[in-house]
C-alpha cells in the first residue's frame, strides 16, 4: 500500500500533471501485472508500459510522485516496482555513506 502520509495533499496543482499523462488513454492492465504473471509475459507487459511512458510529457513528474509516495505496484514514470525499489535502496545507501 502506498504511504499516504507522503501524498502532496488536496491542492489541484499537485495533481494536475496527471491530466497530461500518456497513460490516460491506455488500459491500466498494461501498467499493473495480473496475479502470478511471470517470465516473458511480464517482460512484454513492462516493455509495453515503458513504451507509453517513453513518450509521456509528464514522465518525470510521474516518476517523482511514485518515488515520493513509495508506490508499491505497477509501472510509474517508466520504472517497474523492482526498479523503483532498487533506486530507493541506492539513494538510502548513498545518504548513509554521506553522513
C-alpha positions in Angstrom: 0.0 0.0 0.0 1.2 3.5 -0.8 2.4 5.6 2.1 -0.5 8.2 2.1 1.4 10.4 4.6 3.7 11.2 1.7 0.9 12.3 -0.6 1.1 16.0 -1.5 -2.4 17.0 -0.4 -5.6 18.1 -1.9 -4.3 21.1 -3.8 -5.1 20.7 -7.5 -1.7 22.0 -8.7 -0.1 18.9 -7.0 -2.2 16.6 -9.2 -2.8 18.4 -12.5 0.2 16.8 -14.2 -1.8 13.5 -14.3 -4.2 15.1 -16.8 -1.4 15.2 -19.3 -0.2 11.6 -18.8 0.1 9.5 -22.0 -1.3 6.6 -19.9 -4.7 8.2 -19.6 -5.9 6.6 -22.9 -4.3 3.2 -22.2 -5.8 0.2 -20.4 -4.5 0.0 -16.9 -3.7 -3.7 -17.3 -0.6 -2.5 -19.3 0.8 -0.9 -16.1 -0.3 -3.4 -13.4 0.5 -7.1 -13.6 -2.1 -9.7 -13.0 -1.6 -12.2 -10.2 1.2 -14.7 -10.8 2.4 -13.1 -14.0 6.0 -14.2 -14.6 8.6 -14.6 -17.3 8.2 -13.4 -20.9 4.6 -12.2 -20.3 5.8 -9.9 -17.5 8.7 -8.6 -19.6 6.4 -7.9 -22.6 3.8 -6.1 -20.4 6.6 -4.0 -18.7 8.1 -3.1 -22.1 4.7 -2.0 -23.4 4.1 0.1 -20.3 7.6 1.7 -20.6 7.0 2.5 -24.3 3.9 4.5 -23.2 6.0 6.2 -20.6 8.8 7.0 -23.0 6.5 9.3 -25.0 4.8 10.9 -22.0 5.2 14.6 -21.4 5.0 14.2 -17.6 7.3 11.2 -17.2 9.5 13.0 -14.6 6.5 14.2 -12.5 5.1 10.7 -12.5 8.4 9.1 -11.5 8.9 11.7 -8.8 5.4 11.0 -7.4 5.9 7.2 -7.4 9.2 7.5 -5.6 8.0 10.1 -3.0 4.9 8.0 -2.0 6.7 4.7 -2.4 4.1 3.5 -4.9 4.2 -0.3 -4.4 2.5 -1.5 -7.6 2.8 -1.0 -11.4 4.9 0.9 -13.8 5.1 4.6 -12.9 7.4 7.1 -14.7 8.9 4.4 -16.8 10.1 2.4 -13.8 8.8 -1.0 -12.6 8.2 -1.8 -8.9 11.6 -3.5 -8.7 13.4 -0.7 -10.4 11.9 1.9 -8.0 12.8 -0.3 -5.0 16.4 -0.6 -6.2 16.7 3.1 -6.9 15.3 4.0 -3.4 17.7 1.5 -1.8 20.7 3.1 -3.7 19.6 6.5 -2.5 19.4 5.3 1.1 22.8 3.8 0.8 24.3 7.0 -0.5 22.7 9.1 2.2 24.1 6.8 4.9 27.6 6.9 3.5 27.4 10.7 3.1 26.6 11.1 6.8 
